[in-house]
Amino acid sequence: MYKNKEGYLDPTAGDAIREADRPPEDLSRAIRLMKFAADCQGFEVIGRIWLRDKKTGMEYK
């Protein structure tokens, strides 16, 4: 639960922060696809997958 600076619960701000911090659905789909492709070829992903969004420059680890 998110609390504001006075210590009171602030569900609206908490929801907004959680939504802003959530990775985009395209990112989740790309990672699932990479793991699936590796599995189909007899490999498994054993480390982190780092991606950079070409449009925004945001990096996701």
MODELLER restraints for C-alpha pairs under 7 A, 6 or more apart:
rsr = mdl.restraints
at = mdl.atoms
rsr.add(forms.Gaussian(group=physical.xy_distance, feature=features.Distance(at['CA:1:A'], at['CA:9:A']), mean=6.97, stdev=0.5))
rsr.add(forms.Gaussian(group=physical.xy_distance, feature=features.Distance(at['CA:1:A'], at['CA:14:A']), mean=6.76, stdev=0.5))
rsr.add(forms.Gaussian(group=physical.xy_distance, feature=features.Distance(at['CA:2:A'], at['CA:9:A']), mean=5.94, stdev=0.5))
rsr.add(forms.Gaussian(group=physical.xy_distance, feature=features.Distance(at['CA:2:A'], at['CA:10:A']), mean=5.73, stdev=0.5))
rsr.add(forms.Gaussian(group=physical.xy_distance, feature=features.Distance(at['CA:2:A'], at['CA:11:A']), mean=6.32, stdev=0.5))
rsr.add(forms.Gaussian(group=physical.xy_distance, feature=features.Distance(at['CA:2:A'], at['CA:14:A']), mean=4.84, stdev=0.5))
rsr.add(forms.Gaussian(group=physical.xy_distance, feature=features.Distance(at['CA:3:A'], at['CA:9:A']), mean=4.36, stdev=0.5))
rsr.add(forms.Gaussian(group=physical.xy_distance, feature=features.Distance(at['CA:3:A'], at['CA:10:A']), mean=5.30, stdev=0.5))
rsr.add(forms.Gaussian(group=physical.xy_distance, feature=features.Distance(at['CA:4:A'], at['CA:10:A']), mean=6.01, stdev=0.5))
rsr.add(forms.Gaussian(group=physical.xy_distance, feature=features.Distance(at['CA:35:A'], at['CA:44:A']), mean=6.86, stdev=0.5))
rsr.add(forms.Gaussian(group=physical.xy_distance, feature=features.Distance(at['CA:35:A'], at['CA:45:A']), mean=6.25, stdev=0.5))
rsr.add(forms.Gaussian(group=physical.xy_distance, feature=features.Distance(at['CA:38:A'], at['CA:44:A']), mean=5.64, stdev=0.5))
rsr.add(forms.Gaussian(group=physical.xy_distance, feature=features.Distance(at['CA:38:A'], at['CA:45:A']), mean=6.98, stdev=0.5))
rsr.add(forms.Gaussian(group=physical.xy_distance, feature=features.Distance(at['CA:48:A'], at['CA:61:A']), mean=6.65, stdev=0.5))
rsr.add(forms.Gaussian(group=physical.xy_distance, feature=features.Distance(at['CA:49:A'], at['CA:61:A']), mean=6.15, stdev=0.5))
rsr.add(forms.Gaussian(group=physical.xy_distance, feature=features.Distance(at['CA:50:A'], at['CA:60:A']), mean=5.70, stdev=0.5))
rsr.add(forms.Gaussian(group=physical.xy_distance, feature=features.Distance(at['CA:50:A'], at['CA:61:A']), mean=4.56, stdev=0.5))
rsr.add(forms.Gaussian(group=physical.xy_distance, feature=features.Distance(at['CA:51:A'], at['CA:59:A']), mean=5.71, stdev=0.5))
rsr.add(forms.Gaussian(group=physical.xy_distance, feature=features.Distance(at['CA:51:A'], at['CA:60:A']), mean=5.23, stdev=0.5))
rsr.add(forms.Gaussian(group=physical.xy_distance, feature=features.Distance(at['CA:51:A'], at['CA:61:A']), mean=6.59, stdev=0.5))
rsr.add(forms.Gaussian(group=physical.xy_distance, feature=features.Distance(at['CA:52:A'], at['CA:58:A']), mean=5.57, stdev=0.5))
rsr.add(forms.Gaussian(group=physical.xy_distance, feature=features.Distance(at['CA:52:A'], at['CA:59:A']), mean=4.28, stdev=0.5))
rsr.add(forms.Gaussian(group=physical.xy_distance, feature=features.Distance(at['CA:52:A'], at['CA:60:A']), mean=6.20, stdev=0.5))
rsr.add(forms.Gaussian(group=physical.xy_distance, feature=features.Distance(at['CA:53:A'], at['CA:59:A']), mean=6.46, stdev=0.5))
